[in-house]
Amino acid sequence: MRGEDLTSDLIRSAYLHGAFPMGEPETGEIEFYVPNVRAVFPVEGIRVSRSLGKTLRSGRFEVRYDTAFEDVMRCCVRPKDNWITEGLIDCYTRIHGDGWAHSCESWLDGTLVGGVYGLALGGCFCAESMFHRETDASKVALWALVNRCRELGFVLFDAQMMNPHLRSLGALPMSHRRYLAELREALEIQTPWDSLTYRPGESSS
């Protein structure tokens, strides 16, 4: 489908069924994916290495939430293997305005140097992508985001598809079947980051 055909309702429906969109920047086409294995972070927190722990203790980065959502998303656009299109940016920015897309940002001396963004659906947070311009900036943002989600009552933190970087940070593999079961339970939970909080009885499968 074309990026301009994306709507917040379509995005939400896809996520409720365990799917997520990825785009082709050259054509603007959007496709939805359902991986057999998901990458999921424990809500207890990410794995903190010795070097990351040192960075966290230094307080080098200022962590903010939802002050530069579109900027974070645009910074996540990669020179190669990029899947973030203008259509996705437009749609997710509208969703952010609706109150259920959020960003966690790392700032250094007033400059945005790292961040992660994603969607909140009930008690599930679906992280989309992250970036860094300074060493450990994205890791600090992810660490802060997972902790914030736990504090807000989230019980599931989805990172979509596993890769070596996510695994090194403590992401665990989860089968699609188990993910859907845990997603259904998470959707029964109300969290303040989801302005369209799922109501019991609404279909999620």
C-alpha positions as CSV (number, residue, x, y, z in Angstrom):
1,M,0.0,0.0,0.0
2,R,1.0,3.6,-0.4
3,G,2.3,5.6,2.5
4,E,-0.3,8.3,2.1
5,D,-3.0,5.6,2.7
6,L,-1.8,4.9,6.2
7,T,-4.1,5.9,9.0
8,S,-3.8,5.7,12.8
9,D,-6.7,3.2,12.9
10,L,-4.9,0.9,10.5
11,I,-1.6,1.1,12.4
12,R,-3.4,0.4,15.7
13,S,-5.3,-2.6,14.2
14,A,-2.1,-4.0,12.8
15,Y,-0.3,-3.8,16.2
16,L,-3.3,-5.4,18.0
17,H,-2.8,-8.4,15.7
18,G,1.0,-8.6,16.2
19,A,2.0,-6.9,12.9
20,F,4.0,-3.8,12.2
21,P,4.7,-1.7,9.1
22,M,8.0,-1.2,7.2
23,G,8.4,0.9,4.1
24,E,10.4,1.1,0.9
25,P,11.7,4.7,0.7
26,E,12.3,4.7,-3.0
27,T,8.7,3.8,-3.9
28,G,6.9,4.9,-0.7
29,E,5.2,1.4,-0.5
30,I,4.4,0.1,2.9
31,E,4.1,-3.6,3.9
32,F,3.1,-5.2,7.2
33,Y,5.2,-7.9,8.8
34,V,4.6,-10.6,11.4
35,P,7.9,-12.2,12.5
36,N,7.9,-15.8,13.8
37,V,10.1,-14.7,16.6
38,R,9.9,-11.4,18.4
39,A,12.6,-9.6,20.4
40,V,11.2,-8.6,23.8
41,F,13.0,-6.8,26.7
42,P,12.2,-7.7,30.3
43,V,10.4,-4.8,31.9
44,E,12.8,-5.2,34.8
45,G,15.4,-3.4,32.6
46,I,18.0,-3.8,29.9
47,R,21.4,-5.4,30.4
48,V,23.8,-2.7,31.6
49,S,27.4,-3.3,30.7
50,R,30.3,-1.9,32.7
51,S,30.8,0.9,30.2
52,L,27.1,1.8,30.0
53,G,26.9,1.8,33.8
54,K,29.8,4.3,33.9
55,T,27.9,6.5,31.4
56,L,24.7,6.3,33.4
57,R,26.5,7.2,36.6
58,S,28.2,10.1,35.0
59,G,24.9,11.8,34.2
60,R,26.4,12.9,30.9
61,F,23.1,12.9,29.0
62,E,19.9,14.6,29.9
63,V,16.9,12.3,29.3
64,R,13.7,13.8,28.0
65,Y,10.4,12.4,26.9
66,D,8.2,13.5,24.0
67,T,10.0,16.8,23.4
68,A,11.3,15.9,19.9
69,F,9.3,13.0,18.6
70,E,9.5,13.7,14.8
71,D,13.2,14.7,15.1
72,V,13.9,11.3,16.8
73,M,12.1,9.5,14.0
74,R,13.9,11.4,11.3
75,C,17.2,10.7,13.0
76,C,16.5,7.0,12.9
77,V,16.5,7.1,9.0
78,R,19.5,5.2,7.9
79,P,21.7,5.7,4.8
80,K,21.4,2.0,4.0
81,D,18.7,-0.6,4.8
82,N,16.3,2.1,5.7
83,W,12.6,1.3,6.1
84,I,11.3,4.6,7.5
85,T,9.4,6.5,4.8
86,E,7.8,10.0,4.7
87,G,4.4,8.3,4.9
88,L,5.4,6.5,8.1
89,I,6.8,9.7,9.6
90,D,3.6,11.6,8.8
91,C,1.4,8.9,10.2
92,Y,3.4,8.3,13.4
93,T,3.7,12.0,14.0
94,R,-0.1,12.2,13.9
95,I,-0.3,9.3,16.3
96,H,2.1,11.1,18.6
97,G,-0.3,14.1,18.5
98,D,-3.1,11.7,19.4
99,G,-1.2,10.6,22.5
100,W,-0.1,7.0,22.0
101,A,3.3,7.4,20.2
102,H,6.2,8.4,22.4
103,S,9.9,9.2,22.3
104,C,12.7,9.0,24.8
105,E,15.6,11.3,24.0
106,S,19.2,11.8,25.1
107,W,20.4,15.4,25.0
108,L,23.9,16.7,25.3
109,D,24.5,20.4,25.9
110,G,21.1,21.2,24.4
111,T,21.6,19.0,21.3
112,L,19.6,15.8,20.5
113,V,22.2,13.0,20.3
114,G,20.2,9.8,20.8
115,G,16.7,8.5,21.1
116,V,14.1,5.8,20.7
117,Y,10.5,6.0,19.7
118,G,7.5,3.7,19.6
119,L,3.8,3.1,20.3
120,A,1.9,2.5,23.5
121,L,-1.0,0.1,23.4
122,G,-2.5,-0.6,26.8
123,G,0.3,-2.2,28.8
124,C,2.5,-3.0,25.8
125,F,5.1,-0.6,24.5
126,C,6.3,-1.4,20.9
127,A,9.7,0.2,20.3
128,E,10.3,1.0,16.7
129,S,13.8,2.3,16.2
130,M,16.6,4.1,17.9
131,F,19.7,6.2,16.9
132,H,22.8,7.8,18.4
133,R,25.1,10.6,17.6
134,E,27.3,10.1,20.7
135,T,28.5,6.9,22.3
136,D,25.9,5.2,24.5
137,A,23.3,7.9,23.8
138,S,20.7,5.5,22.3
139,K,21.4,2.9,25.1
140,V,20.8,5.5,27.7
141,A,17.5,6.4,26.1
142,L,16.5,2.7,25.8
143,W,17.5,2.1,29.4
144,A,15.4,5.1,30.6
145,L,12.5,4.2,28.4
146,V,12.2,0.6,29.7
147,N,12.4,1.8,33.3
148,R,9.8,4.5,32.6
149,C,7.5,2.0,31.0
150,R,7.8,-0.3,34.1
151,E,7.0,2.6,36.4
152,L,3.9,3.5,34.3
153,G,2.6,-0.1,34.5
154,F,3.6,-1.6,31.2
155,V,4.1,-5.4,31.3
156,L,5.4,-6.0,27.8
157,F,8.2,-4.2,25.9
158,D,8.3,-5.3,22.3
159,A,11.4,-4.6,20.2
160,Q,10.1,-6.3,17.0
161,M,12.9,-8.4,15.4
162,M,16.0,-9.7,17.1
163,N,19.5,-8.7,16.1
164,P,22.9,-9.0,17.7
165,H,22.7,-5.5,19.1
166,L,19.4,-6.0,20.9
167,R,20.5,-9.4,22.1
168,S,23.6,-7.8,23.7
169,L,21.3,-5.4,25.5
170,G,19.3,-8.2,27.0
171,A,16.5,-8.7,24.5
172,L,15.0,-12.2,24.6
173,P,13.4,-14.2,21.8
174,M,9.6,-14.9,22.1
175,S,7.5,-17.0,19.7
176,H,4.8,-15.2,17.8
177,R,2.1,-17.4,19.5
178,R,3.4,-16.6,23.0
179,Y,3.7,-12.9,22.0
180,L,0.1,-12.7,21.0
181,A,-1.0,-14.4,24.3
182,E,1.1,-11.9,26.3
183,L,-0.1,-9.0,24.1
184,R,-3.8,-9.9,24.9
185,E,-3.1,-9.7,28.6
186,A,-1.1,-6.5,28.3
187,L,-4.0,-4.9,26.4
188,E,-6.2,-5.3,29.4
189,I,-4.0,-2.9,31.3
190,Q,-4.6,0.9,31.3
191,T,-1.5,3.0,31.1
192,P,-1.2,6.8,30.9
193,W,0.8,6.7,27.7
194,D,-2.0,5.2,25.7
195,S,-4.7,7.8,25.2
196,L,-6.9,5.2,23.4
197,T,-6.5,2.6,26.1
198,Y,-7.9,-0.8,25.2
199,R,-11.2,-1.7,26.8
200,P,-11.9,-5.3,28.0
201,G,-13.9,-7.1,25.4
202,E,-12.4,-5.5,22.4
203,S,-11.0,-8.0,19.9
204,S,-7.2,-8.3,19.7
205,S,-6.9,-11.4,17.6
